[in-house]
Amino acid sequence: CFITTNDFLASAMRNPIKPRQIQQLAKHSRSFSLISRRPNELQASLIGGGGTSGAANPFKVFDRSSKLKQKSRAVRKDLEKNRITDYLRDEVAYGLVDRLRDIRRKYDQIVEFGSGHGSLVKPLLDFYLPRKIILTDSCRDLLWRDQEFDPSDVEISRVVMDEELVSLEPESQECIMSCLSLHWVNDLPGTLIQIQNSLKPDGVFIGAMFGGDTLFELRSDFFAASRTRARGRNFGSDIPNDRRVLDFKAFLEMTDSQSMSSLINRAGFSIPTIDTDEITVQYPSIFELMDDLRSMGESNAVINRRTFLKRDTLLAAASIYESMYGTKNEETGETVIPATFQIIYSIGWRPDSSQPKPLKRGSAKQNLKDVLSNQAQ
């Protein structure tokens, strides 16, 4: 039952294992904590053009119909488990609302794009309280999952909408937000352009998506396990072929912080702001991690994906993961493993004449070198 989720990780290999400081284990077997908010803000960035080759000529990496079935199955198979595994989206949703509150403007209507069940509803009610929230998602089952819990003091409307075909009216929205839905979009630049076109002048987009370093432990672990099991054979059927690895690598390279800033610029947004967080979740073993990923609807949806994984490779992966990353809980004495999720937050504005603009080159009246030298003295 862990096969499809595993391939999400085995196919997504990009970098070898990176040395990281693993946070002290929390009390519970599945606990998550924000390691650090590392501001890598590129405010008022003037990066122009750039991006990746894949951004100019979009190619199809993900099977969108399979992803839709996975999300629907996660809701229908075990509704309560699907709700329990919202912990990651809930944490990121509060981070998005924190960024919204930094804006000195009140938005009466907010669109949550790729909303799932409505991750932003509770944090918006707790800290912002708009008059209307519009939820859009491609999965009908997930979109209406929690309709019975809709608050009475805020209007909630739901629209079935494919994340690759934004059907919002041009220049109709003041604020569009997205919580962990853009990482399954094939044409990310195209989707960002459609979102920008849906905003009114000086409207804002605030989004969060998984970055390329997400689950680096598990990706490296399965690569090592596949190599180990293939050793001594003429060929290894468990090792992903080069074409598949390179295809996914091209997508992952689009989702680092610098490339995301370039994509936001190319989509026509102004004053882009990018920052990253890392969330570490502790699990009893690799099996609970993969089971939770499947219950989240985050199983593999890469085209031409492998449909099976040999049992000995899976067991080897579990053993390697524990030996490389596992630590003991001081209170319970049980071994738990960390899983790191990199979150890239982005903010972009629809251009408007009222927005601040950078001064012309050479218009400065004081040399920055002189200012810094005076401060040093």
Protein Blocks (a to p, Z undefined) as FASTA:
>chain_A
ZZmmmmmmmmmgfbdcdddddddddfbfbdcddfbacdfbfehiabegeiifklmmccdf
bdfklmmmmmmmmmmmmmmlmmmmmmmmmmmmmmmmmmmmmpgcddfbdcdehklnopml
mmmmmmnopabdcdddfblklmmmmmmmpcfkbccddddddfklccbdehkbfbdcdehk
llmpfblmlmmmmmmmmpcehiacddddddfkgoklmmmmmmmmmmmmmgopabdfkbcc
fklmmmmmmmmmmmcfklmmmmmmmnopahiacdddddddddfblklmmmmmmmnopacf
behiafbdcfklmmmmmmmmmmmmgccdfklopacddddddddddddddddfkbccddde
hiacbdfklmmmmmmZZ
